[in-house]
Amino acid sequence: MIVGRVIGQVVATVKDANLAGLRIFVVQPLDAQLRPAGKPLAAVDGIRCAGVGDVVYLATKRDAAIALGDKPPVDATIIGYVDESAVEREPGGRVEPWRP
């Protein structure tokens, strides 16, 4: 799974019939400290309520299609929100909680 922040929405005038009614978002992957890591990717909104600015987690590859009923041709699907995260800034150090 990948944690990422929704940074935009894709508008598709033509898409696979199995994706009808599903929105496609641009998601920026994040590292453990919730900083940008890697290139943005397109992901289908599997929870049907994500929006720009949300921190979400994604299923990728085969799991992305399974999350949508194993029918649509997708490589990444948003499957949940990140409500809270806690990270050690250094090994054995204090754990700092984060909330979006």
Order of alpha helices (4+ residues) and beta strands (2+ residues): beta-beta-beta-beta-alpha-beta-beta-beta
